[in-house]
């Protein structure tokens, strides 16, 4: 009996330790116990290439003298990120630009400080389906990540150019990681999403790109980096460090003749350690072709956001004009102008 009790206690201890090792995010737990002024910012992202600079910054900065500069947290959809940001569980987040504008318009104290990427979104349809031009989407079901997304706006922009009334297209909101499976199962006829989900459908053989966003929107951007205003006011230095890190990662991903090697390495470590995706998928999205997604220039530009606001008003998700200065703080992008690409290569033990 004594042996059985001892065995049970040892077994329960092993199981508990294994659970805590595998399932408890110690970085988050320990960070949350620090005084607020000393905590690293919790930064939310979802597993899409327009948020790639977030995990790239986290991974490379770990090899730098200063160490990791924030705590990244992966979510599966934008509504959850919005709630976490509003509840101050996240102090910063990558999210679709129209959602950030809408939050500010609704009185939520946040501001856009940087972009996540340019281009990198596409409308995808079933490979063997009947949709071959935009007008074929009439009567079809198309998934979008959120009604407050650039992926929704690009559909309206393309519809206008093709003489299609969007009332004839059925839009459904769906978490980005779910769309490829839904397309394969025939639950939807197409989707408008950021990479790597268009690539996933292409690679799997059941999806076909109807058009890339830049075809109708040459300076297209989807996601932005948003920070709570209380953090901007109280800890501007921490915000600048965050933006500087993301800026350096963008430059690293676009680093001249090292671009391909850097993107291949990023596909490997981001896929395995952050997104839990096959690195081959990210490699496809980042290199097929290399300008499918771009990580510079990432400074917020007034004309880009004026277009977003105009389209939001046109399509009924924003009921009043909101000035650029109300929802964008350009100081941190301006402060990062002198930054250079991370000096880091695959296999290195140091970065600077």
N, C-alpha and C positions, 0 to 999 in steps of 0.2 A: 504493500500500500504506500509505504514511504517513497519507494522508487517511482511509483506511478505519479505521486504528487510532485516529486522533484522533476520528473520528465515533463509533466504538464506545465510547470512554471517555466522551465527552460524553453519549451516549445512556444509558449505565449510570449516570452521575452524576445525570442528570435523573430516571430511574426511581427511583433510591435516595432522592433528596430527596423526590420525590412520595410514595413509600411511607411514608417517615418522617413526612411532614407529615400524611398522611391516616390512618395506622394506629397511630402511636405516641402514647400518652397522655402528653404531656410533663409535665403537671401531676403525674401519679402518679409518673413517673420522677424528677423533680426533688425532689418531696416526700420520696420514700423515701431520698434521699441526704442529707437533713438529719439532724442529731443527733436522737435520739428525743424529747428534751424540747421540741424546736422544731417537730416535724412536725405538720401538720394531721391530724386523724383521718380515716382512710379509712372511709367510710360506705356500706354496701351497700344496694341497693334493687332491686325488680323493677318493670316498667312497669304498675303498677296504681294506682288512685286512692287507695287507703289508704296509699300511700307518697308521695303527691303533695307533701306538705309538705317532703320532702327536696329534690327539684329546685327547688321554689319558693324555698326558703331559699337554695340555692346561687345561683340566678339573681339574686334581688333583692339579696343581700348583696354581690354583685360591684359593685353601684352604690353601696355604702355606703362610708363613710370607712375602715372597718377592712378592707374587702375580703372575699373569700370565706372562710368560716370552717371549711370542711372540704372533703375531696375526695370527691365522690360517685362510686360505681361501680355500673353497672347489671349485674344478673344476670338470667337467664331463669327460674330456679326456686329454691325454698327449700333443697333439699339442698346445692346449690353454695354458697349463702350460709353455711349451717351449717359446712361444711368450711373455708371461707375465714376465718370468725370463729374457729374452733378453732385454725387454723394461724397466727393473728395477722396474716394478710394484710389483714384488715378488723378495725378496732378497735371498730366499732359497726355495727349493722345493723337494718333494719326486717324483721321476720319475724312469722309467725303466732304468736299468744299461746301456744297449747298447745305449740308447738315450743320456745319459750323456757323454759316451765315444765319440759318434759321434759329439756332440756339441763341445767338446774340440778339436777333430780332425779337425773340421771346423773353428777353431780359436775363438770360443766363450769363453770368460774368466770365466769359472766356474770350480769348483773342487768337487769331491766326498769327503765327510768327514765322512760318516757313512752309515750303511745299515738300511733298513726299517724292514727286517724280513729274515727268511730262510724258504724254502719250500712254501707251500700255493698256488701253481698253479696246474691246472689240465686240461687235454683235456677231454671235455664232448661231447657226441653224443646223438642223439635222442633215448629215452628209447626203443621205439618199432621199431627203424630203423634197417637198414641192416648192420650197422658197428659194428663188434664184435672183430676185431683185426686191427692193424695199417694198414695192406695192404688193408683193405676194404675202406680206405679213398681215394683210387685212383678214380679220377673223381668226388670227392665230394667237397663241398664248406665249408671252415673252417674259422671262424673269429678269428682275432688276434687284440690286442690293438694298435699295431704299427709295422711297418716293423723294427723299432729299438726297439725290445723288446725281453726279454728272453723267452717269451711265443712263439715267432716265432722260436727262436733258438732251443727250446726243440723239436719242430716238426721236424726240420732238423736232430737233433741228433737221435731221435727215428726212423726217416725214414732211416737213414744210417744203424742203427742196424737191421732194418727189410727188407733191400734190396729194398726200395721204392725210386723212383726218385721223388723229390718234384715238378718237373715240371708237374706231373700228379695230383697234389692236388691244387685246386684253393683257394688261400688265399685272404681274404678281410679284410681291416682295419675297425674296428668298436669300438665306445666308449664302455668301459666295461659295463656301466649300461644298454646298449641296447641289449646285446647278448642273455640273457635268453629269452626275448620276441621274438627275431628273431628266436631262436631255436624252441620255442613253435609254432610259426606261420609257420614253415617250410621254412623260407627264407634262412636258412643255415642248413647244415648237422651236424655241430659241431662247437666247439670253443675251443681255448686255452687261458685261462684267469686265473687271480688270484682270490682268494676267496674275497667276499662271493658268486660270481656268479655261480661257480660250485654247491655250496650248494643250491642256489636258485632253480636251475633246478632240483636237486635231491628232494628237499622238495615239489616242485610243481608237481612232478610225471611225468614230460615229458623229463627229462634228466638222463643220466647215465654216470658215470665217466669211461672213457676208460682206462686212466692211470693217476696217479699223477706224477708230474715232477720228484720227487726224484727217481722214478723207473729207469729212464735213466740218471739222474744227481744227484748223492747222496748228494753233497754239494750245491744244487741248491739255488740260490738267485734271486730275481726279481728286487725289487726296492731299490733305494739308496737315501740318503739325499745329495743334491747338494747345494752349496752356491756360490754366485758370488765372483770372486776373489777380486774385489775392497772392498767388505765387509770383506773378510778374512784379507786383508792388513790393512784396516783402523780400523776395529772393531773386532779383534780376541777374545776379552773377551766376546762379545755378541755371537759369534759363539760357544765358549766353553760352555757358559751357555745353549745354544740350544742343543748341543750334550749331555751335562750332563743330561739334562731333559729327552731327548729321551732314553738315556741309563738307567736311573732310571725307566722309564716306562716299558722298555723291561724286566728289572729284576723284576718289580712288576707283570707283566703278567706271569712270570715263577717262582713265589715265592713259591717253595716247596709245602707244604701241603695247602697253601693258593691259589695255582694257579687256581683251579676250581672256588672258590668264587670270586677271582679277575676278572677272565674272564667273569663270569656271570654278574658281576656288570658293567664291561666295555661294554659288549654287550648291556646292558640296556641304559646307558647314551650316548654312542656313537651312537647307533641306533636312539635314540629319539632326541638328541640335535645337532648332527653333520651330520650323514649320511642320516637322514630321511628315515631310513629303519626299518622294523619290527625287534625288538630286538631278536625275536626267530630265525631269519635268521642268525644273527651274532653269536648267541649262538650255533647254529648247526655248523657253520664254525669253531668256536674256541674250540669246545669240542667234535667233532665227527670224529676222536678222538682228544685228546688234543694236540698231536704232528702233527696235520694236518698243523698248522702254528706255527713256533717257533720264539721267540724274543730274543734269544741269541744263540751263540755269534754274535754280530753285528759289530765288528771291521772289516774294509776292509782288506782282505788278498790277497796278490799278486797273489798266484796261482789261486784263484777264478777268478780274473779279467783277468789274462793271458788266461784262457780258454774262457772267453767271447770275448776277442779281437780276438783270433784264430777262433772262430766260426763265428764272424762277417765278418772276411776276407774270410773264406770259403764260406759263403753264399752271398757274394757280396754287403754288406752294409758298408764296410770299405775298402778303397783301399790301406792303408799302415799301417805298424806296428806303434803303439804309446806306448811309455814306461809308465809303471805303475805310476812312479813319476810325469808324466806330467798331469795326470788327477785325481790323488788321493792325498789328503793331510792327512796323518795319525796322525798328531800332536794332533788333537782334540779327536780322539778315544783313543790315548795313554793317553791324559790328563783326560779322563773319567774313567780310569781303576779302580780307588779307590772308585767309586760311589757305593751306595747301593740302594736297592729297596725303592721306596716311602713308607713311613709309613702312610698308609691311608686305611680305611675300609668303606664300604657302610654305609651311615648315619652319618659319622663323620663330624665335622665342622672344623677340622684342619688337615693339612697334613704337614709332615716334612721329 
